[in-house]
Amino acid sequence: MIAHLNGDFETVDYAQNRSVLLYDNIENEEYPFHWHNAIEMIMPLTNGFEAICGGKDYHLNERDILIIPAGTLHSLKARSGRRLILLCDNNAFSDNPSLSELYSVLSEPLLINEDFDKEFLKSMNRIMKDIYILYSNFSDVTEVYIYIKVISFLAKIKEYQLSKIQYDDGGQYAGKLRIVLKYIEQNYMNHITLEDLAHLAGYSTYHFSRIFKKYTNTTFINYLNRRRVKAAELLLLENGCSITDAAMQVGFASLTTFNRVFKSITGCTPSEYKKLYQTSQTSERFSKLP
């Protein structure tokens, strides 16, 4: 399934002029640790499946769905059976400020199973089925409809998370946390502290830290670092933007810290990322030659 692997970076083998790829996968093969700039969604159809993401083991039963955010180092274990594996280019989401509410859904790997809710899981299964049908009958507008389905998928997860918080606390946190996440989106390139956000929300630092992790499924600093790294990835792909410039523009005061955080999130250093992108672009241009 992995067609182009450079070190642990995978260049996703999209068809020409496409940015989505769906495998109806039956391979009983182990896939080594790798990462890519695509959001990956895995749903076993027969037998379970196992993956390791960010050092954590995930066991999927039939019809469970695992979402692996772009840039996450992960491996897939050999297992007989059949599963759907969807990959879609992350740039369609990271480039769009109007989708910033969905960033928290993509901050960490997320396993959707019966621990959520049986009816909720069924609704997610239906969306995956719709995507499969769309992909099987590809036309000029199919990719548009697939992205609409993926956005709907992520939005439903966000709604579910919000509803759980509102149920648990009577809705007193959800509105304030929306304000906090919007503030981060508008100011991630500036100096932001946990204390600043706690003050904005009107809670103690300790209490706010607990609420934030419950709402976003990650810590404040990890959420902020991932948002900054996503912005840095786009800058690094621009001609003329140095690694130092990218680090400063997204809010890192130290190049050493930027390099360390970037590698911990993406699996490679900023300079390796630039080289990998340049290599993949060169390969793509050659593949299009007559």
Salt bridges, closest charged atoms under 4 A:
GLU10 OE1 - HIS34 NE2 3.66
GLU10 OE1 - HIS36 NE2 3.97
ASP13 OD1 - HIS4 NE2 3.64
ASP24 OD1 - ARG82 NE 2.77
GLU40 OE1 - HIS36 NE2 2.85
GLU40 OE1 - HIS74 NE2 2.97
GLU50 OE1 - LYS77 NZ 3.85
GLU108 OE2 - ARG226 NE 3.95
GLU119 OE2 - LYS122 NZ 3.63
ASP130 OD2 - LYS149 NZ 3.10
ASP168 OD2 - LYS214 NZ 2.92
GLU185 OE1 - ARG227 NE 2.78
GLU284 OE2 - LYS288 NZ 3.12
